[in-house]
Amino acid sequence: MRSTRGDIIDQALQRVGNTTASLKNAARYRLNRILQELYQGWDWPFLWTTVDITIPSNGIIVLPPDFLKPEDDQALMIVGRDGIQSPGVVQEIDHRTFQQTTAASPQIQGGAPLLWTIDYATRTGRAWPRPEASVQASLRCKILPADFPLSDQIAYDANVPLFQWDVLLADLLFEWAMSYEVDPRRGDQYSVNAESVARARGGSFPERSYPATVQLDPMFFSRPTWGYDTT
């Protein structure tokens, strides 16, 4: 059984020797920030998911509220349109290339989009060419779990955080709490924590679950036509 948030905080503060209510309140907020930093800083396997996406006729894709980033540049997959299965890949490209492409052919409207780009400021995607009708798609992406609310301390302390290494969370919180006591051991604990994060990262993904080398970009590398009989 994994530790709750309250147990993690108690372990950290007892080790530092300061269990006051004010520090415990600060630790609840800090634990949220520690989790956010771990979620954003590393690609943990439990944060990757596949969500259903609709590409409307205006080409504007509303991304999930917890969306952080796509898995790769071919993460958006066409599932079907008009109730008919028609699988395909929508290639992600950068903003500049997308703008140049749409400026050259602004009125093109096709059966299914071929390209898309992400506007992180508005948390939307833009697809091209715009489909004639809504297209069903799926998106492989990384999510960012929301902070657990601090308003209900009982519920907060009873919650088990979405992170399997609860001892690591206690160590990270312990190192943070040392700053309140000007503890000279803080530097050593920081080094221990860095090694612990690296070990957790090393054991999180199954061996060979991802390719060892970077794949060639299919937009630019494909089978050459010269030297082959294409008849």
C-alpha positions as CSV (number, residue, x, y, z in Angstrom):
1,M,0.0,0.0,0.0
2,R,1.4,3.4,-1.0
3,S,1.6,6.3,1.3
4,T,-1.0,9.1,1.4
5,R,-0.1,12.7,1.1
6,G,-0.5,13.2,4.8
7,D,1.8,10.3,5.6
8,I,4.4,11.7,3.1
9,I,4.3,15.1,4.7
10,D,4.5,13.7,8.3
11,Q,7.5,11.5,7.4
12,A,9.3,14.5,6.0
13,L,8.6,17.0,8.8
14,Q,9.3,14.5,11.6
15,R,12.7,13.9,10.1
16,V,13.5,17.6,10.0
17,G,12.1,18.1,13.5
18,N,9.5,20.7,12.8
19,T,5.9,19.5,12.8
20,T,4.1,22.8,13.3
21,A,0.7,23.4,11.7
22,S,2.1,26.4,9.7
23,L,4.9,24.3,8.1
24,K,2.5,21.4,7.4
25,N,0.2,23.8,5.5
26,A,3.2,25.1,3.5
27,A,4.2,21.4,2.9
28,R,0.8,20.6,1.3
29,Y,1.4,23.4,-1.2
30,R,5.0,22.4,-1.7
31,L,4.0,18.8,-2.4
32,N,1.7,20.0,-5.2
33,R,4.6,21.9,-6.7
34,I,7.0,18.9,-6.4
35,L,4.6,16.7,-8.2
36,Q,4.1,19.3,-10.9
37,E,7.9,19.6,-11.4
38,L,8.2,15.9,-11.7
39,Y,5.3,15.6,-14.1
40,Q,6.6,18.4,-16.4
41,G,10.3,17.6,-16.1
42,W,10.2,13.9,-17.0
43,D,8.2,11.7,-19.3
44,W,6.8,9.2,-16.9
45,P,4.9,6.3,-18.6
46,F,1.7,6.7,-16.5
47,L,1.2,10.3,-17.9
48,W,0.9,9.1,-21.5
49,T,-2.6,8.4,-22.8
50,T,-4.8,8.4,-25.9
51,V,-7.8,10.7,-26.1
52,D,-10.6,11.0,-28.6
53,I,-10.4,14.2,-30.6
54,T,-12.9,15.9,-33.0
55,I,-11.6,17.9,-35.9
56,P,-14.5,20.2,-36.9
57,S,-15.1,21.8,-40.3
58,N,-13.4,25.0,-39.2
59,G,-10.1,23.1,-38.5
60,I,-9.8,24.3,-34.9
61,I,-9.1,21.5,-32.5
62,V,-10.0,21.9,-28.9
63,L,-7.3,20.1,-26.8
64,P,-8.1,18.4,-23.5
65,P,-7.7,20.7,-20.4
66,D,-4.9,18.5,-19.0
67,F,-3.0,18.3,-22.3
68,L,0.7,18.9,-22.0
69,K,2.3,17.8,-25.3
70,P,1.8,15.2,-28.1
71,E,3.8,12.0,-27.9
72,D,5.5,12.8,-31.3
73,D,4.9,14.6,-34.5
74,Q,2.5,11.8,-35.8
75,A,0.5,11.6,-32.6
76,L,-2.8,12.8,-34.2
77,M,-4.4,9.9,-36.0
78,I,-7.6,10.0,-38.2
79,V,-10.0,7.3,-37.0
80,G,-12.9,7.9,-39.4
81,R,-15.4,10.4,-41.0
82,D,-19.1,10.3,-41.7
83,G,-19.3,7.1,-39.7
84,I,-16.8,5.3,-42.0
85,Q,-13.4,4.1,-40.8
86,S,-10.6,5.8,-42.7
87,P,-7.4,5.7,-40.7
88,G,-4.6,8.1,-41.5
89,V,-1.9,10.3,-39.9
90,V,-2.1,14.1,-39.5
91,Q,1.5,15.3,-39.6
92,E,2.4,18.0,-37.0
93,I,4.5,20.9,-38.4
94,D,5.9,24.1,-36.9
95,H,3.9,27.4,-36.9
96,R,6.0,29.0,-39.6
97,T,5.6,26.1,-42.1
98,F,1.9,25.9,-41.3
99,Q,1.3,29.6,-41.9
100,Q,3.2,29.4,-45.2
101,T,1.2,26.4,-46.3
102,T,-2.2,27.8,-45.4
103,A,-1.2,31.2,-46.9
104,A,-0.4,29.5,-50.2
105,S,-3.7,27.6,-50.3
106,P,-6.1,29.3,-47.8
107,Q,-9.4,28.0,-49.4
108,I,-8.5,24.3,-49.8
109,Q,-11.0,22.1,-48.1
110,G,-10.7,18.4,-48.2
111,G,-12.0,15.1,-46.9
112,A,-9.5,14.8,-44.1
113,P,-6.6,17.0,-42.8
114,L,-3.0,16.3,-43.7
115,L,-1.2,18.8,-41.4
116,W,-1.7,20.4,-38.1
117,T,0.1,22.7,-35.6
118,I,-0.5,23.5,-31.9
119,D,-1.1,26.9,-30.4
120,Y,-0.1,26.4,-26.8
121,A,-1.3,29.9,-25.8
122,T,-4.9,29.1,-26.6
123,R,-4.5,25.3,-26.1
124,T,-5.9,24.6,-29.5
125,G,-4.7,22.9,-32.7
126,R,-5.2,24.0,-36.3
127,A,-5.7,21.5,-39.0
128,W,-5.2,21.8,-42.8
129,P,-6.9,21.3,-45.1
130,R,-10.1,22.0,-43.3
131,P,-12.4,19.0,-43.5
132,E,-15.8,19.3,-45.2
133,A,-17.4,17.7,-42.1
134,S,-16.3,16.8,-38.6
135,V,-13.5,14.1,-38.5
136,Q,-13.0,11.7,-35.6
137,A,-9.4,11.3,-34.5
138,S,-7.3,10.1,-31.6
139,L,-4.4,11.9,-30.0
140,R,-1.5,10.3,-28.2
141,C,-0.4,12.8,-25.6
142,K,1.1,13.5,-22.2
143,I,-1.2,14.9,-19.6
144,L,-0.5,17.2,-16.6
145,P,-2.6,16.1,-13.6
146,A,-4.3,19.0,-11.8
147,D,-3.2,20.1,-8.3
148,F,-5.1,18.5,-5.5
149,P,-7.2,21.3,-3.9
150,L,-5.9,22.7,-0.6
151,S,-9.3,23.8,0.6
152,D,-10.2,20.4,2.2
153,Q,-7.1,19.4,4.3
154,I,-8.7,16.1,5.4
155,A,-9.3,15.0,1.8
156,Y,-5.9,16.3,0.8
157,D,-4.1,14.3,3.5
158,A,-6.1,11.1,2.7
159,N,-5.3,11.3,-1.0
160,V,-2.7,9.0,-2.6
161,P,-0.7,11.0,-5.2
162,L,-0.3,9.9,-8.8
163,F,3.3,8.9,-8.4
164,Q,4.5,5.4,-7.4
165,W,7.7,6.5,-5.6
166,D,6.2,7.8,-2.3
167,V,9.6,7.5,-0.5
168,L,11.1,9.8,-3.1
169,L,8.4,12.3,-2.5
170,A,9.1,12.3,1.2
171,D,12.8,12.7,0.6
172,L,12.2,15.7,-1.8
173,L,9.9,17.3,0.8
174,F,12.4,16.6,3.5
175,E,15.1,18.5,1.6
176,W,12.8,21.4,1.1
177,A,11.8,21.5,4.8
178,M,15.5,21.7,5.8
179,S,15.6,25.3,4.5
180,Y,13.3,26.3,7.4
181,E,15.9,24.9,9.9
182,V,19.0,26.0,8.1
183,D,20.0,22.3,8.2
184,P,23.6,21.7,7.0
185,R,22.6,18.3,5.7
186,R,20.5,19.8,3.0
187,G,23.3,19.7,0.3
188,D,23.9,16.0,0.9
189,Q,20.2,15.3,0.8
190,Y,19.9,17.2,-2.5
191,S,22.5,14.8,-4.0
192,V,20.7,11.8,-2.7
193,N,17.5,13.0,-4.2
194,A,19.1,13.6,-7.6
195,E,20.3,10.0,-7.6
196,S,16.9,8.7,-6.5
197,V,15.1,10.5,-9.3
198,A,17.6,9.0,-11.8
199,R,17.0,5.5,-10.5
200,A,13.2,6.0,-10.6
201,R,13.6,7.2,-14.2
202,G,15.7,4.2,-15.1
203,G,13.1,1.8,-13.8
204,S,10.0,3.5,-15.1
205,F,10.1,2.5,-18.8
206,P,10.4,-1.2,-19.8
207,E,13.6,-2.0,-21.6
208,R,13.5,-1.3,-25.4
209,S,10.0,0.2,-25.1
210,Y,11.3,3.2,-27.1
211,P,13.6,3.1,-30.1
212,A,17.3,3.6,-29.3
213,T,17.8,5.9,-32.2
214,V,15.8,8.9,-33.5
215,Q,13.6,8.0,-36.4
216,L,14.0,9.7,-39.7
217,D,11.4,12.4,-40.5
218,P,8.9,10.9,-42.9
219,M,8.1,14.3,-44.4
220,F,11.6,14.5,-45.9
221,F,12.9,10.9,-46.0
222,S,11.2,8.2,-48.1
223,R,12.0,5.6,-50.6
224,P,13.7,7.1,-53.6
225,T,12.1,6.7,-57.1
226,W,15.4,6.7,-59.1
227,G,17.0,3.3,-59.7
228,Y,13.7,1.4,-59.3
229,D,11.3,0.0,-61.8
230,T,8.0,1.7,-60.8
231,T,6.0,0.1,-63.6
